Structures are given as structure tokens and as C-alpha cells.
Amino acid sequence: MQYAIGPILYFWPRTEVEAFYQEIAKSDADIVYLGETVCNKRRELKASDWIALAKAVAACGKQVVLSTQALLQAPSEINELQRYCDNGEFMIEANDVGAIELIRAQKLPFVCGPAINAYNAATLKVLIGQGMRRYVMPVELSRDWLQSLLNELEAPLRESLEVEVFAYGHLPLAYSARCFTARSLNRGKDDCQLCCLDYPEGRLVKSQEGQPVFVLNGIQTQSGQCYNLSQDQTSMEELVDVIRISPSYQQTLQVLERFKQAAQGEKSPLGDDVNGYWHQLAGLKQQL
């Protein structure tokens, strides 16, 4: 089993992003994803900066993947996407079918990110034919769904495909042209004043009863509770090749260590974290 650090989903200052990847480069992670996947207004780092960071992390022995934006809304964003795809060195995680088309035109392999709704074997076969080498399962699917899906693939296709599961973090559930973080502060999207910088782990929304419901992260809506499959790694055997840990502001390396300890049989309580989707339950449920 390999462990991947997913792309940073939040808006952090450039200095903090660079410091984060300096730590990750020295960590026990096998794969590192870099790039802006949520909002093109987050311009503290441009494509050239991400590629430079990728080279620094790769020099430390990590497999590096550049992640693309999930919702493209302007020609400038297409141009930025093209720069990612033309990097000439690193594999791309496509989070939009436009990225797949650009990569396919160059006959390059790619990772199919969790923002692409690939739910059935027919879709996987098409994507494999276009160059997909790793499939990141959509976050709301279950282990049983994944098992059934992979069973439908012919042996040569299954053997050619790596499977990755989003196993820790607030789940990215939806994307919108509207910026909900700005709206929550009574600002329009065009006058957001880069307010996401004030919420390095998103802005929590609770129900009237005080239950966490969602996390607002710009145009992305996330689960209110943290998804945690650290205690479910045994059930991933022979199904999953890569476990993804989504970066958090303070404890990413500690989470990675806990996952590795759990893989060795060490049990620890999930606390308020949830794992419902993996068990084909409501997402906010916890299966012990």
C-alpha cells in the first residue's frame, strides 16, 4: 500500500505552502499531489511556481503529480490548465474532462481525480483507453461499489489500473460557480477580497442543533465532519493501491503516522470522525 498526500484544498499563504511541502518532502509519504484544484483567484502560486515546487519534492524521492482545477470558468483558466499539461515531466491528475482531452491529445498517462464522476466499468474502460493509469474513486462511493466495479473489468484492464481512495479529510462534495465563503460574509464573488485566506481549513457550517453539516471552502462545499478510513485499511487489501490523505493545516504528518500505525494493527478511536460512505451508509455515520 502506498500513501499519498493530496493537493491542498484550502487557500494558504505562499510561505506556508512552501514550508508545508518542505516537510512533506522529508516525510514517509510515497506520492505527493500539488496544484490549485478549487479556485483560480487563489494566485499566491502560479503554474510555474507549482512546477518548481514539484521538482523540489521529486528531488527528495517522491512521486509527484500535478493536480488541475475542478471547475473551469474562463479562457485564462484553460490557458493555465494547458501549462500544467505541457510541463513535460510530471503526471497530471485530471479533475475536469477538459484536462483529460488535453492530456489525451499528447498521448500521456494521467490520474483520474475524484472530481470526475467515473461510476461504472464502461466509463473506466473509456478512460483507460484515453491513458488513465490511476483511478481515484469518487468520495461518496463504498467499498462494495468499488469491488463490484473492479470485478467488471477484464483482467488485463484491471491489472493496468491503480486504485486510489480518499481516506482522510473533509470530503469535497460539490463545486459551484458561486463562492459560498464570500457569500457567508455578504460579499460577491468578484469582491471576495480573498477571504478564504482567513479560513485555512474552511468555514464550518452547523445546523440549528449545533451539528457540523458542511465546510465552506470558496466554490467548494465539503463535509462538515472529517472522513477517516484509518481503521478500515484491512478492508482495502487487494482493492486499493494508494491511500490519500488530504492536507490539514496543522496535523498532516501526524495523520500519516497514525495511518501507518493502524496498518500495523494499532487500534485508535475515530472520535468525531466518520467513515459512513465506505460502509455504504450515510456519509455522517460512523461504522466501528
Salt bridges, closest charged atoms under 4 A:
GLU18 OE2 - ARG14 NE 2.93
GLU36 OE2 - ARG42 NH1 3.90
ASP49 OD1 - ARG14 NH2 3.37
GLU80 OE1 - ARG83 NH2 2.55
GLU93 OE2 - ARG244 NH2 2.47
GLU101 OE2 - ARG104 NH2 2.73
ASP144 OD1 - ARG143 NH1 3.93
GLU154 OE2 - LYS125 NZ 3.29
GLU162 OE1 - ARG134 NE 2.81
GLU164 OE1 - ARG134 NH1 3.97
GLU164 OE2 - ARG244 NE 2.67
ASP232 OD1 - HIS279 NE2 2.75
